[in-house]
Amino acid sequence: MTRYGPVNGTLRLRKAIAAKYRRENGLSFGLDQITVGVGAKQVIYNALAATIGAGDEVIIPAPYWVSYPDMVMVCDGTPVIVPCGENAGFKLTGPALEAAITPGTRWLILNSPSNPTGACYSETEMRALTEVLMRHPHVALMTDDIYEHIRFSDEPFISPLALEPRLAGRTLLVNGVSKTYAMPGFRIGYGVGPADLIRAISVIQSQTTSAAASPSMAAAAAALDGDQGFVAEARAAYRLRRDRTVALLNAIDGITCRPPDGAFYVFPGVAGLIGRRRPDGRVLVSDLDVALYFLEEAGVAVLDGTAYGLSPYLRLSIAAALPDLETACARLKTACEALQPA
Ligand SMILES: Cc1ncc(COP(=O)(O)O)c(C=O)c1O
């Protein structure tokens, strides 16, 4: 495993990825339709770099994973942010998608379950989007499915390609081993889609990083081909942390938190804290102020919703041990009780 591997991934890993899609998603892909990158992140970036330039628009529902708009801008494209508020379950609707599409639209990026909100699209919700896409053949679809296996409802994971196979010629499915197998440091992600797009992605990767690391590709193949029991255990642990964290946050005056359907984040609203005054007299004007207050006063690191395209919210990771989450929530409660009313 000490040598350079094939740029688009070892045969063993691409076979394991093809088997994953057959087994878990009922989708068949040829080995020339699969590429392996240094994380899902690199696959997404390479796909954008290979396909967009000045004047190209990429529709990104907000809240979004922070990297999408920045990647689009690095590639000279224009991110078209579509706000998806809490009333819409933080999800894009068919009419909102339709309204955002222009002749310049190149991609729609979907992320379900979502970072930061944990929102998961149901079959009906996903079908509403695929129906719009079928009316706009110039729009390609990129799905970031990295949290596919971290879901808390009994609803099955919905791949738009399973719903609408006619999108196959313009859909890139992105996934990886970072979240499902808790292997983020291995840096292995993959993309499956039309062979010409996969070739273009490989050209970019070939001139930048070359193949992902050979030992990591072997480890990822072992994870995909191995006993999947670990995945359900991890899901149960995340569910416990979600339930406990959501309950503890909702017990804090000024914070409201809906239980996320997936991923390992919670995205509580903090509108009730805006306008309150810190013990040092400073007023909390934004969710960034709240995040900084929690960092300074409670020693708890959270991120502001503004960074994810929707405020006033916070994003908290629950990829931590339950006792640590309980301590963190207790400290947030104390910090909120120390605030003066608005
Ligand atoms: C939505 C989303 N996509 C992609 C990634 C990155 O995945 P990878 O580690 O495979 O690059 C993350 C990691 O936080 C993520 O939250």
The ligand as a MOL file (V3000), in Angstrom:
LIG
                    3D

  0  0  0     0  0            999 V3000
M  V30 BEGIN CTAB
M  V30 COUNTS 16 16 0 0 0
M  V30 BEGIN ATOM
M  V30 1 C -22.3770 18.2620 4.5460 0
M  V30 2 C -20.9720 17.8080 4.5310 0
M  V30 3 N -20.4090 17.4160 3.3750 0
M  V30 4 C -19.1400 17.0080 3.3100 0
M  V30 5 C -18.3450 16.9780 4.4440 0
M  V30 6 C -16.9190 16.5580 4.3230 0
M  V30 7 O -16.7880 15.1980 4.1910 0
M  V30 8 P -15.3690 14.5390 3.9890 0
M  V30 9 O -14.7540 14.3460 5.3340 0
M  V30 10 O -15.6490 13.2460 3.3010 0
M  V30 11 O -14.5530 15.4710 3.1390 0
M  V30 12 C -18.8760 17.3770 5.6690 0
M  V30 13 C -18.0270 17.3760 6.8770 0
M  V30 14 O -18.2790 18.0230 7.8470 0
M  V30 15 C -20.2140 17.7960 5.7110 0
M  V30 16 O -20.7740 18.1970 6.8670 0
M  V30 END ATOM
M  V30 BEGIN BOND
M  V30 1 1 1 2
M  V30 2 1 2 3
M  V30 3 2 2 15
M  V30 4 2 3 4
M  V30 5 1 4 5
M  V30 6 1 5 6
M  V30 7 2 5 12
M  V30 8 1 6 7
M  V30 9 1 7 8
M  V30 10 2 8 9
M  V30 11 1 8 10
M  V30 12 1 8 11
M  V30 13 1 12 13
M  V30 14 1 12 15
M  V30 15 2 13 14
M  V30 16 1 15 16
M  V30 END BOND
M  V30 END CTAB
M  END
